[in-house]
Amino acid sequence: MILVTGGTGLVGSHLLYRLIADSKAVRAIYRTKAKQEIVKRVFSYYTQDYESLFNKIEWIEADLLDIPQLTEAFKNIEYVYHCAAMVSFAPNDYHKLRKTNIEGTTNIVNLCISHHVKKLCYVSSVATIGDSENNRHVDEETNWNQEKDNSVYAITKYGAEIEIWRGTQEGLDAIIVNPGVIIGAGIWSHGSGELFNQVYEGLPFYTKGHIACVTVNDVVNSMVMLLESTIKNERYILVAEHIPYQTFLATIAKTLNVKPPHIEAKSWMLSIAWRLDWFKHKLTGKPRKLVKPMLKSTLNKTVYNNTKIKSQLNFQFTSISDYIENVASQFLKEH
């Protein structure tokens, strides 16, 4: 049996459909039943028979920090896809991020070892791939740069990866995938889905950086291929294309039939924006929306080398522009 953590997230929900469609026995962890509706919605993108397929999933309520619940979830499990994570770039969320992303992954790794799981696939991020000011082209061997102004999210995902590698030293076979920004339909309140919302509602600004992106289907397909292969204890960058933000947002706007962003947000404007957002947070206590590392990433021009997965698996990435149109069309149906 296969265990999927984070089954109600973007990657997890699309992965669940792939596994169930392939007639796999699947158990998925959830925290609130309301989020299971996301999975049904994602299944409906692929088939009209989504209810019966959804009902084939064995759901179990569990928290990554609750060892007894997780132990129950691991009964008779042979393979694990660890997709669960907390995503936030707000510095004040650092300790929560550590709990979920590092401690939660520690628990998953320990249970994989104690239950003799055959293989683990962990969904990380390109945020953990090192870079430097003088080396814009990076690959899986590029070292993590501790001197960089890393986001709290990147720091905790890197910490989670250390736990995965620790597990491999203790006998666990594992694979890590490092996706860029994942484009996919189903969740519109955060992640890439929020960009579709912002453009639809009238986003005036763009930046001169580029977005390193990949489709959710490519992420899922690569995860399944890697887990079912003989490859172990390796990591793979999953980035299909590097697209200028202006082009990326304009493509979304065109499909949504709205005005594309037309004002360049320069670096000094972004510096003012995150400082004002910090000041607003201090005055009102409301969660921060514009934090320095997140805004700096929109100016990023790092190029991630995807040669490894293409050469080892003969993997072909999906065209991002075509996929954006599909996701935007689905957005319009739901809005």
C-alpha positions as CSV (number, residue, x, y, z in Angstrom):
1,M,0.0,0.0,0.0
2,I,1.1,3.6,-0.7
3,L,0.9,6.4,1.8
4,V,0.5,10.0,0.6
5,T,1.0,12.9,3.1
6,G,-0.4,16.3,2.1
7,G,-3.0,14.6,0.0
8,T,-5.3,17.6,0.0
9,G,-2.6,20.0,-1.4
10,L,-2.0,20.8,-5.1
11,V,0.6,18.1,-5.7
12,G,-1.0,15.6,-3.4
13,S,-4.5,15.8,-4.9
14,H,-3.2,15.4,-8.5
15,L,-0.9,12.6,-7.3
16,L,-3.8,10.8,-5.7
17,Y,-5.8,10.8,-9.0
18,R,-2.8,9.4,-10.8
19,L,-2.3,6.6,-8.3
20,I,-6.0,5.7,-8.1
21,A,-6.4,5.8,-11.9
22,D,-3.5,3.3,-12.0
23,S,-5.4,1.0,-9.6
24,K,-3.0,1.5,-6.7
25,A,-4.0,0.8,-3.1
26,V,-3.7,4.3,-1.5
27,R,-4.0,5.7,2.0
28,A,-4.0,9.5,2.4
29,I,-3.5,11.7,5.4
30,Y,-5.9,14.6,6.0
31,R,-6.3,17.1,8.7
32,T,-9.7,18.5,8.0
33,K,-12.5,16.9,6.0
34,A,-13.4,20.2,4.4
35,K,-10.1,20.0,2.4
36,Q,-11.1,16.7,0.9
37,E,-13.4,18.7,-1.4
38,I,-10.3,20.0,-3.1
39,V,-9.4,16.4,-4.0
40,K,-12.9,15.8,-5.4
41,R,-12.6,19.0,-7.5
42,V,-9.2,18.0,-8.9
43,F,-10.5,14.5,-9.7
44,S,-13.4,16.1,-11.6
45,Y,-10.9,17.7,-14.0
46,Y,-9.9,14.2,-15.2
47,T,-13.1,12.2,-15.1
48,Q,-16.9,12.4,-14.6
49,D,-16.6,9.3,-12.4
50,Y,-14.7,11.2,-9.7
51,E,-16.9,10.3,-6.7
52,S,-16.3,6.5,-7.1
53,L,-12.5,7.0,-7.6
54,F,-12.4,9.3,-4.6
55,N,-14.1,6.7,-2.5
56,K,-11.3,4.2,-3.3
57,I,-8.9,6.3,-1.2
58,E,-8.4,5.1,2.4
59,W,-8.4,8.4,4.3
60,I,-6.9,8.6,7.8
61,E,-6.8,11.7,10.0
62,A,-3.3,12.5,11.2
63,D,-1.0,15.3,12.1
64,L,2.7,15.1,11.1
65,L,3.6,15.9,14.8
66,D,1.3,13.3,16.3
67,I,3.3,10.1,16.5
68,P,0.4,7.7,17.5
69,Q,-1.7,9.0,14.6
70,L,1.2,8.6,12.2
71,T,2.0,5.2,13.5
72,E,-1.6,4.1,12.7
73,A,-1.3,5.6,9.2
74,F,1.9,3.6,8.5
75,K,0.4,0.1,9.0
76,N,1.1,-2.1,6.0
77,I,2.7,0.8,4.0
78,E,5.4,-0.1,1.5
79,Y,5.9,3.2,-0.3
80,V,5.5,6.8,0.8
81,Y,5.0,10.1,-1.0
82,H,5.7,12.9,1.4
83,C,4.0,16.0,-0.1
84,A,2.9,17.7,3.2
85,A,4.5,21.0,4.1
86,M,3.7,24.5,5.4
87,V,4.4,27.3,3.0
88,S,5.0,30.7,4.3
89,F,7.7,33.4,3.8
90,A,6.8,35.4,6.8
91,P,9.7,35.5,9.3
92,N,7.3,35.3,12.3
93,D,6.1,31.9,11.0
94,Y,9.6,30.4,11.4
95,H,8.9,28.2,14.4
96,K,5.7,26.9,12.9
97,L,7.6,26.1,9.7
98,R,10.2,24.3,11.6
99,K,7.6,22.2,13.4
100,T,5.8,21.1,10.2
101,N,8.6,21.0,7.7
102,I,11.5,19.7,9.7
103,E,10.0,17.9,12.8
104,G,7.2,16.5,10.6
105,T,9.7,15.1,8.1
106,T,11.8,13.7,10.9
107,N,8.8,11.7,12.1
108,I,8.0,10.5,8.5
109,V,11.6,9.4,8.0
110,N,11.7,7.6,11.4
111,L,8.5,5.7,10.7
112,C,9.6,4.8,7.2
113,I,12.7,3.2,8.8
114,S,10.9,1.4,11.6
115,H,8.2,0.1,9.3
116,H,10.7,-1.0,6.6
117,V,9.2,1.2,3.9
118,K,10.7,0.3,0.5
119,K,11.1,3.8,-0.8
120,L,10.2,7.4,0.1
121,C,9.7,10.3,-2.4
122,Y,9.9,13.7,-0.8
123,V,8.6,16.9,-2.5
124,S,11.1,19.7,-1.7
125,S,11.6,22.9,-3.7
126,V,14.2,24.7,-5.8
127,A,14.4,27.1,-2.9
128,T,16.8,24.6,-1.3
129,I,19.1,24.5,-4.4
130,G,22.2,26.6,-3.8
131,D,23.2,29.5,-6.0
132,S,25.6,32.4,-5.9
133,E,25.8,35.9,-7.3
134,N,28.5,34.8,-9.8
135,N,26.9,31.5,-10.8
136,R,23.4,31.9,-12.1
137,H,23.2,28.4,-13.7
138,V,22.7,25.8,-10.9
139,D,22.1,22.1,-10.8
140,E,21.6,19.4,-8.2
141,E,25.3,19.6,-7.1
142,T,25.3,23.3,-6.4
143,N,25.9,23.8,-2.7
144,W,23.5,25.5,-0.4
145,N,24.5,29.1,0.2
146,Q,24.2,29.8,4.0
147,E,25.3,33.4,3.4
148,K,22.4,34.2,1.1
149,D,19.3,36.0,2.5
150,N,17.3,32.8,2.4
151,S,13.6,32.8,3.2
152,V,12.4,31.0,6.3
153,Y,10.5,28.6,4.0
154,A,13.8,27.7,2.2
155,I,15.7,27.2,5.4
156,T,13.1,24.8,6.8
157,K,12.8,22.8,3.5
158,Y,16.5,22.5,3.5
159,G,16.4,21.2,7.1
160,A,13.8,18.7,5.9
161,E,16.1,17.5,3.2
162,I,18.8,16.9,5.7
163,E,16.4,14.6,7.5
164,I,15.8,12.7,4.3
165,W,19.5,12.3,3.7
166,R,19.9,11.2,7.4
167,G,17.3,8.5,6.7
168,T,19.3,7.2,3.7
169,Q,22.3,6.8,5.9
170,E,20.1,4.6,8.2
171,G,19.0,2.3,5.3
172,L,16.0,4.1,3.8
173,D,15.9,4.4,0.0
174,A,14.7,7.9,-0.9
175,I,14.2,10.3,-3.8
176,I,13.9,14.1,-3.5
177,V,12.3,16.2,-6.2
178,N,12.9,20.0,-6.3
179,P,10.2,21.7,-8.3
180,G,10.1,25.3,-9.3
181,V,6.8,27.1,-9.1
182,I,4.1,24.5,-9.7
183,I,1.4,25.4,-12.1
184,G,-1.9,23.6,-11.7
185,A,-5.6,24.0,-11.1
186,G,-7.6,23.2,-8.0
187,I,-6.4,25.6,-5.3
188,W,-6.8,29.3,-6.0
189,S,-6.2,30.8,-2.6
190,H,-2.4,30.4,-2.5
191,G,0.6,29.3,-4.5
192,S,0.5,29.7,-8.2
193,G,-3.3,29.6,-8.1
194,E,-3.3,32.9,-6.3
195,L,-1.5,34.5,-9.2
196,F,-4.5,33.6,-11.4
197,N,-6.7,35.3,-8.9
198,Q,-4.6,38.4,-8.7
199,V,-4.4,38.8,-12.5
200,Y,-8.2,38.2,-12.8
201,E,-8.9,40.9,-10.2
202,G,-6.5,43.4,-11.9
203,L,-2.8,43.0,-11.1
204,P,-1.1,46.2,-12.5
205,F,2.5,45.3,-11.6
206,Y,5.2,43.0,-13.0
207,T,8.9,42.6,-12.3
208,K,11.9,42.1,-14.5
209,G,12.8,38.7,-13.0
210,H,11.7,35.3,-14.4
211,I,9.7,32.5,-13.0
212,A,11.1,29.0,-13.0
213,C,8.0,26.8,-13.4
214,V,6.7,23.3,-14.0
215,T,3.3,21.8,-14.4
216,V,1.7,19.8,-11.6
217,N,1.3,16.8,-14.0
218,D,5.0,16.8,-14.7
219,V,5.8,16.9,-11.0
220,V,3.4,14.0,-10.4
221,N,4.6,11.9,-13.4
222,S,8.3,12.4,-12.4
223,M,7.6,11.4,-8.8
224,V,5.8,8.2,-9.9
225,M,8.5,7.3,-12.4
226,L,11.3,7.9,-9.9
227,L,9.6,5.9,-7.1
228,E,8.9,3.0,-9.4
229,S,12.5,3.0,-10.8
230,T,15.6,1.5,-9.3
231,I,17.0,5.0,-8.7
232,K,17.6,5.8,-5.1
233,N,19.2,8.5,-2.9
234,E,19.2,11.1,-5.6
235,R,17.6,14.5,-6.1
236,Y,16.1,16.0,-9.2
237,I,15.4,19.6,-10.3
238,L,11.9,19.9,-11.8
239,V,11.8,23.1,-13.9
240,A,10.4,23.0,-17.3
241,E,10.9,26.7,-18.4
242,H,12.2,30.0,-17.2
243,I,9.7,32.6,-18.3
244,P,9.9,36.4,-17.7
245,Y,7.2,37.4,-15.2
246,Q,5.8,40.0,-17.6
247,T,5.3,37.2,-20.2
248,F,4.0,34.7,-17.7
249,L,1.4,37.1,-16.3
250,A,0.4,38.4,-19.7
251,T,-0.3,34.8,-20.9
252,I,-2.6,34.3,-17.9
253,A,-4.3,37.7,-18.6
254,K,-4.9,36.9,-22.2
255,T,-6.7,33.6,-21.4
256,L,-8.7,35.3,-18.6
257,N,-9.6,38.1,-21.0
258,V,-8.4,40.8,-18.6
259,K,-5.8,43.6,-18.8
260,P,-2.3,42.4,-18.4
261,P,0.1,43.9,-15.8
262,H,1.6,47.0,-17.4
263,I,3.7,48.8,-14.7
264,E,7.2,47.6,-13.9
265,A,7.8,47.2,-10.2
266,K,11.4,48.3,-9.8
267,S,13.6,47.0,-6.9
268,W,13.3,50.3,-5.0
269,M,9.5,50.0,-5.2
270,L,9.6,46.5,-3.8
271,S,11.8,47.6,-1.0
272,I,9.3,50.3,0.0
273,A,6.4,47.8,-0.3
274,W,7.8,45.1,2.1
275,R,8.7,47.8,4.6
276,L,5.2,49.3,4.5
277,D,3.7,45.8,4.8
278,W,6.0,45.2,7.9
279,F,4.8,48.5,9.4
280,K,1.2,47.6,8.8
281,H,1.7,44.2,10.4
282,K,3.2,45.8,13.5
283,L,0.3,48.3,13.8
284,T,-2.6,45.9,13.1
285,G,-1.2,42.5,13.8
286,K,-2.5,41.2,10.5
287,P,-0.4,38.6,8.7
288,R,2.3,39.9,6.4
289,K,1.6,39.5,2.6
290,L,4.8,41.2,1.2
291,V,8.0,39.9,2.7
292,K,11.5,40.7,1.5
293,P,12.7,37.3,0.3
294,M,9.4,36.7,-1.5
295,L,9.6,40.0,-3.4
296,K,13.3,39.5,-4.1
297,S,12.5,36.2,-5.7
298,T,10.4,38.0,-8.3
299,L,13.6,39.7,-9.5
300,N,15.5,36.4,-9.6
301,K,17.1,35.2,-12.8
302,T,18.7,32.0,-11.6
303,V,18.6,29.3,-14.2
304,Y,18.0,25.8,-12.9
305,N,19.5,22.9,-15.0
306,N,16.9,20.2,-15.6
307,T,19.3,17.9,-17.6
308,K,19.6,15.2,-15.0
309,I,16.0,14.0,-15.1
310,K,15.7,14.5,-18.8
311,S,18.8,12.3,-19.5
312,Q,18.2,9.7,-16.8
313,L,14.5,9.1,-17.4
314,N,14.2,10.5,-20.9
315,F,11.7,12.9,-19.4
316,Q,9.9,15.5,-21.5
317,F,8.4,18.5,-19.9
318,T,5.1,20.0,-20.9
319,S,4.8,23.4,-22.6
320,I,4.1,26.0,-19.9
321,S,2.2,28.4,-22.1
322,D,-0.3,25.7,-23.2
323,Y,-0.7,24.5,-19.7
324,I,-1.3,28.0,-18.4
325,E,-4.2,28.3,-20.9
326,N,-5.7,25.1,-19.6
327,V,-5.4,26.2,-15.9
328,A,-6.9,29.6,-16.7
329,S,-9.8,28.1,-18.6
330,Q,-10.5,25.9,-15.5
331,F,-10.3,29.0,-13.3
332,L,-12.9,30.8,-15.4
333,K,-15.3,27.8,-15.1
334,E,-15.0,27.9,-11.3
335,H,-15.3,31.7,-11.1
